[in-house]
């Protein structure tokens, strides 16, 4: 099959599709429009869901941060009461000092 025969077959197929009834075109457009509406509805659902969940996640993160700070401060307080002072002091004597 050469190029001209393929082109003619394509043109015949295109003409047949052009002559298809108005009903088939209308159904095609309605189907595409329905799929578009469903896609927009799903998109809007996930967008609204994310807007609703963002404050919940931020609140949970804030609670976790407060809990971690409380645990850290409690650990600091326990370590300071066990040693008797907040830090350690190394005592010593200077033997030789160069000016």
Backbone as JSON Lines, residues from 0, in Angstrom:
{"i":0,"aa":"X","n":[0.84,-1.17,0.0],"ca":[0.0,0.0,0.0],"c":[0.9,1.25,0.0]}
{"i":1,"aa":"X","n":[0.61,2.12,-0.89],"ca":[1.44,3.32,-0.94],"c":[0.77,4.47,-0.2]}
{"i":2,"aa":"X","n":[1.44,5.56,-0.26],"ca":[0.99,6.73,0.49],"c":[-0.36,7.25,0.01]}
{"i":3,"aa":"X","n":[-0.58,7.27,-1.3],"ca":[-1.84,7.8,-1.84],"c":[-3.03,6.94,-1.45]}
{"i":4,"aa":"X","n":[-2.85,5.66,-1.45],"ca":[-3.94,4.77,-1.06],"c":[-4.29,4.95,0.42]}
{"i":5,"aa":"X","n":[-3.25,5.08,1.22],"ca":[-3.49,5.31,2.65],"c":[-4.21,6.64,2.87]}
{"i":6,"aa":"X","n":[-3.82,7.66,2.13],"ca":[-4.45,8.97,2.26],"c":[-5.91,8.9,1.83]}
{"i":7,"aa":"X","n":[-6.18,8.17,0.76],"ca":[-7.56,8.04,0.31],"c":[-8.41,7.27,1.32]}
{"i":8,"aa":"X","n":[-7.84,6.24,1.9],"ca":[-8.58,5.49,2.92],"c":[-8.86,6.37,4.14]}
{"i":9,"aa":"X","n":[-7.88,7.16,4.49],"ca":[-8.08,8.06,5.63],"c":[-9.17,9.09,5.32]}
{"i":10,"aa":"X","n":[-9.17,9.61,4.11],"ca":[-10.19,10.59,3.71],"c":[-11.57,9.96,3.69]}
{"i":11,"aa":"X","n":[-11.68,8.73,3.22],"ca":[-12.97,8.04,3.22],"c":[-13.46,7.82,4.64]}
{"i":12,"aa":"X","n":[-12.55,7.39,5.49],"ca":[-12.92,7.18,6.89],"c":[-13.35,8.48,7.55]}
{"i":13,"aa":"X","n":[-12.65,9.57,7.22],"ca":[-13.0,10.87,7.77],"c":[-14.37,11.32,7.28]}
{"i":14,"aa":"X","n":[-14.68,11.1,6.01],"ca":[-15.99,11.46,5.46],"c":[-17.1,10.65,6.13]}
{"i":15,"aa":"X","n":[-16.85,9.38,6.37],"ca":[-17.85,8.54,7.03],"c":[-18.12,9.05,8.44]}
{"i":16,"aa":"X","n":[-17.06,9.44,9.09],"ca":[-17.24,9.97,10.46],"c":[-17.97,11.31,10.43]}
{"i":17,"aa":"X","n":[-17.72,12.11,9.41],"ca":[-18.39,13.4,9.28],"c":[-19.89,13.23,9.02]}
{"i":18,"aa":"X","n":[-20.23,12.16,8.33],"ca":[-21.61,11.92,8.0],"c":[-22.37,11.22,9.13]}
{"i":19,"aa":"X","n":[-21.7,10.94,10.21],"ca":[-22.38,10.3,11.33],"c":[-23.5,11.19,11.82]}
{"i":20,"aa":"X","n":[-24.49,10.57,12.41],"ca":[-25.69,11.29,12.79],"c":[-25.46,12.32,13.88]}
{"i":21,"aa":"X","n":[-26.39,13.24,13.94],"ca":[-26.36,14.29,14.96],"c":[-26.48,13.7,16.36]}
{"i":22,"aa":"X","n":[-27.23,12.6,16.45],"ca":[-27.43,11.96,17.74],"c":[-26.12,11.43,18.32]}
{"i":23,"aa":"X","n":[-25.28,10.83,17.47],"ca":[-24.01,10.29,17.98],"c":[-23.09,11.42,18.43]}
{"i":24,"aa":"X","n":[-23.06,12.52,17.71],"ca":[-22.24,13.67,18.14],"c":[-22.75,14.25,19.45]}
{"i":25,"aa":"X","n":[-24.07,14.35,19.55],"ca":[-24.66,14.89,20.77],"c":[-24.35,13.99,21.96]}
{"i":26,"aa":"X","n":[-24.46,12.69,21.77],"ca":[-24.13,11.76,22.85],"c":[-22.65,11.83,23.22]}
{"i":27,"aa":"X","n":[-21.8,11.99,22.22],"ca":[-20.38,12.12,22.49],"c":[-20.08,13.37,23.32]}
{"i":28,"aa":"X","n":[-20.66,14.5,22.94],"ca":[-20.45,15.74,23.69],"c":[-21.04,15.65,25.1]}
{"i":29,"aa":"X","n":[-22.19,15.04,25.23],"ca":[-22.78,14.87,26.56],"c":[-21.91,13.97,27.44]}
{"i":30,"aa":"X","n":[-21.38,12.92,26.86],"ca":[-20.49,12.03,27.62],"c":[-19.23,12.74,28.07]}
{"i":31,"aa":"X","n":[-18.63,13.5,27.16],"ca":[-17.43,14.26,27.53],"c":[-17.73,15.32,28.58]}
{"i":32,"aa":"X","n":[-18.87,15.99,28.44],"ca":[-19.25,17.0,29.43],"c":[-19.51,16.38,30.79]}
{"i":33,"aa":"X","n":[-20.14,15.2,30.8],"ca":[-20.39,14.51,32.06],"c":[-19.09,14.1,32.74]}
{"i":34,"aa":"X","n":[-18.14,13.6,31.94],"ca":[-16.84,13.23,32.51],"c":[-16.11,14.45,33.06]}
{"i":35,"aa":"X","n":[-16.22,15.57,32.37],"ca":[-15.61,16.81,32.85],"c":[-16.23,17.26,34.17]}
{"i":36,"aa":"X","n":[-17.55,17.19,34.27],"ca":[-18.22,17.57,35.52],"c":[-17.83,16.65,36.67]}
{"i":37,"aa":"X","n":[-17.71,15.36,36.4],"ca":[-17.29,14.42,37.45],"c":[-15.87,14.73,37.9]}
{"i":38,"aa":"X","n":[-14.99,15.04,36.94],"ca":[-13.6,15.37,37.29],"c":[-13.54,16.64,38.14]}
{"i":39,"aa":"X","n":[-14.33,17.64,37.79],"ca":[-14.36,18.89,38.57],"c":[-14.91,18.63,39.97]}
{"i":40,"aa":"X","n":[-15.93,17.78,40.07],"ca":[-16.51,17.47,41.38],"c":[-15.5,16.75,42.26]}
{"i":41,"aa":"X","n":[-14.75,15.81,41.7],"ca":[-13.73,15.09,42.48],"c":[-12.63,16.06,42.91]}
{"i":42,"aa":"X","n":[-12.22,16.93,42.0],"ca":[-11.2,17.93,42.34],"c":[-11.66,18.84,43.46]}
{"i":43,"aa":"X","n":[-12.88,19.32,43.39],"ca":[-13.41,20.2,44.44],"c":[-13.52,19.46,45.78]}
{"i":44,"aa":"X","n":[-13.91,18.19,45.73],"ca":[-14.01,17.4,46.96],"c":[-12.65,17.31,47.65]}
{"i":45,"aa":"X","n":[-11.6,16.96,46.89],"ca":[-10.28,16.84,47.5],"c":[-9.73,18.19,47.94]}
{"i":46,"aa":"X","n":[-10.05,19.25,47.22],"ca":[-9.61,20.57,47.63],"c":[-10.25,20.98,48.96]}
{"i":47,"aa":"X","n":[-11.55,20.79,49.07],"ca":[-12.23,21.12,50.33],"c":[-11.78,20.22,51.47]}
{"i":48,"aa":"X","n":[-11.55,18.95,51.17],"ca":[-11.06,18.03,52.2],"c":[-9.7,18.48,52.72]}
{"i":49,"aa":"X","n":[-8.82,18.9,51.81],"ca":[-7.5,19.35,52.26],"c":[-7.62,20.63,53.08]}
{"i":50,"aa":"X","n":[-8.51,21.54,52.68],"ca":[-8.69,22.76,53.47],"c":[-9.23,22.45,54.85]}
{"i":51,"aa":"X","n":[-10.04,21.43,54.98],"ca":[-10.57,21.06,56.29],"c":[-9.54,20.34,57.14]}
{"i":52,"aa":"X","n":[-8.65,19.58,56.52],"ca":[-7.7,18.79,57.29],"c":[-6.44,19.55,57.69]}
{"i":53,"aa":"X","n":[-6.12,20.62,57.0],"ca":[-4.91,21.38,57.34],"c":[-4.97,21.91,58.77]}
{"i":54,"aa":"X","n":[-6.05,22.55,59.23],"ca":[-6.07,23.0,60.62],"c":[-5.98,21.85,61.63]}
{"i":55,"aa":"X","n":[-6.57,20.71,61.29],"ca":[-6.5,19.56,62.2],"c":[-5.05,19.1,62.35]}
{"i":56,"aa":"X","n":[-4.34,19.0,61.23],"ca":[-2.94,18.57,61.29],"c":[-2.07,19.6,62.01]}
{"i":57,"aa":"X","n":[-2.34,20.87,61.79],"ca":[-1.57,21.91,62.49],"c":[-1.82,21.85,63.99]}
{"i":58,"aa":"X","n":[-3.07,21.6,64.41],"ca":[-3.38,21.5,65.83],"c":[-2.68,20.29,66.45]}
{"i":59,"aa":"X","n":[-2.7,19.16,65.76],"ca":[-2.03,17.97,66.28],"c":[-0.52,18.19,66.38]}
{"i":60,"aa":"X","n":[0.05,18.88,65.4],"ca":[1.48,19.16,65.45],"c":[1.8,20.09,66.61]}
{"i":61,"aa":"X","n":[0.93,21.07,66.86],"ca":[1.14,21.99,67.97],"c":[1.07,21.23,69.31]}
{"i":62,"aa":"X","n":[0.11,20.32,69.42],"ca":[0.0,19.51,70.65],"c":[1.24,18.64,70.84]}
{"i":63,"aa":"X","n":[1.74,18.05,69.77],"ca":[2.95,17.23,69.86],"c":[4.14,18.09,70.28]}
{"i":64,"aa":"X","n":[4.23,19.29,69.75],"ca":[5.33,20.19,70.1],"c":[5.26,20.56,71.59]}
{"i":65,"aa":"X","n":[4.05,20.86,72.09],"ca":[3.91,21.19,73.51],"c":[4.28,20.0,74.38]}
{"i":66,"aa":"X","n":[3.87,18.8,73.97],"ca":[4.18,17.6,74.73],"c":[5.69,17.35,74.77]}
{"i":67,"aa":"X","n":[6.36,17.56,73.64],"ca":[7.82,17.38,73.6],"c":[8.52,18.41,74.46]}
{"i":68,"aa":"X","n":[8.05,19.64,74.47],"ca":[8.65,20.67,75.32],"c":[8.46,20.34,76.79]}
{"i":69,"aa":"X","n":[7.29,19.84,77.15],"ca":[7.05,19.46,78.54],"c":[7.96,18.31,78.94]}
{"i":70,"aa":"X","n":[8.13,17.34,78.08],"ca":[9.0,16.21,78.38],"c":[10.44,16.68,78.51]}
{"i":71,"aa":"X","n":[10.87,17.59,77.65],"ca":[12.24,18.1,77.72],"c":[12.46,18.89,79.0]}
{"i":72,"aa":"X","n":[11.51,19.75,79.36],"ca":[11.67,20.54,80.59],"c":[11.64,19.64,81.82]}
{"i":73,"aa":"X","n":[10.81,18.61,81.79],"ca":[10.76,17.66,82.92],"c":[12.09,16.9,83.02]}
{"i":74,"aa":"X","n":[12.66,16.54,81.91],"ca":[13.94,15.85,81.92],"c":[15.04,16.77,82.43]}
{"i":75,"aa":"X","n":[15.01,18.04,82.03],"ca":[16.0,19.0,82.52],"c":[15.85,19.19,84.03]}
{"i":76,"aa":"X","n":[14.62,19.27,84.51],"ca":[14.39,19.46,85.93],"c":[14.87,18.26,86.72]}
{"i":77,"aa":"X","n":[14.62,17.05,86.23],"ca":[15.06,15.85,86.93],"c":[16.58,15.76,86.96]}
{"i":78,"aa":"X","n":[17.24,16.1,85.88],"ca":[18.7,16.02,85.86],"c":[19.31,17.08,86.76]}
{"i":79,"aa":"X","n":[18.67,18.25,86.88],"ca":[19.23,19.29,87.74],"c":[19.01,18.94,89.22]}
{"i":80,"aa":"X","n":[17.93,18.29,89.57],"ca":[17.7,17.92,90.97],"c":[18.57,16.74,91.38]}
{"i":81,"aa":"X","n":[18.94,15.87,90.45],"ca":[19.78,14.72,90.78],"c":[21.2,15.15,91.07]}
{"i":82,"aa":"X","n":[21.75,16.08,90.31],"ca":[23.14,16.49,90.51],"c":[23.27,17.54,91.62]}
{"i":83,"aa":"X","n":[22.23,18.19,91.96],"ca":[22.3,19.2,93.01],"c":[22.5,20.59,92.47]}
{"i":84,"aa":"X","n":[23.0,20.71,91.27],"ca":[23.16,22.03,90.66],"c":[22.92,21.88,89.16]}
{"i":85,"aa":"X","n":[22.73,23.01,88.53],"ca":[22.4,22.98,87.12],"c":[23.6,22.56,86.27]}
{"i":86,"aa":"X","n":[24.83,22.9,86.71],"ca":[26.02,22.57,85.93],"c":[27.1,21.99,86.83]}
{"i":87,"aa":"X","n":[28.16,21.55,86.24],"ca":[29.26,20.99,87.02],"c":[30.39,22.01,87.11]}
{"i":88,"aa":"X","n":[31.06,22.01,88.23],"ca":[32.19,22.91,88.45],"c":[33.42,22.07,88.68]}
{"i":89,"aa":"X","n":[34.45,22.36,87.93],"ca":[35.71,21.63,88.11],"c":[36.62,22.53,88.94]}
{"i":90,"aa":"X","n":[36.99,22.03,90.09],"ca":[37.86,22.81,90.96],"c":[39.3,22.41,90.73]}
{"i":91,"aa":"X","n":[40.18,23.4,90.83],"ca":[41.59,23.11,90.63],"c":[42.46,24.24,91.16]}
{"i":92,"aa":"X","n":[43.76,24.04,91.06],"ca":[44.72,25.02,91.56],"c":[45.7,25.31,90.45]}
{"i":93,"aa":"X","n":[46.03,26.61,90.28],"ca":[46.99,27.01,89.26],"c":[48.37,26.85,89.83]}
{"i":94,"aa":"X","n":[49.18,26.03,89.18],"ca":[50.53,25.78,89.67],"c":[51.52,26.78,89.1]}
{"i":95,"aa":"X","n":[51.45,27.01,87.81],"ca":[52.39,27.91,87.18],"c":[51.64,28.79,86.21]}
{"i":96,"aa":"X","n":[51.91,30.08,86.32],"ca":[51.23,31.03,85.45],"c":[52.26,31.88,84.74]}
{"i":97,"aa":"X","n":[52.21,31.94,83.43],"ca":[53.14,32.74,82.68],"c":[52.49,34.06,82.32]}
{"i":98,"aa":"X","n":[53.24,35.14,82.55],"ca":[52.68,36.48,82.25],"c":[52.9,36.88,80.86]}
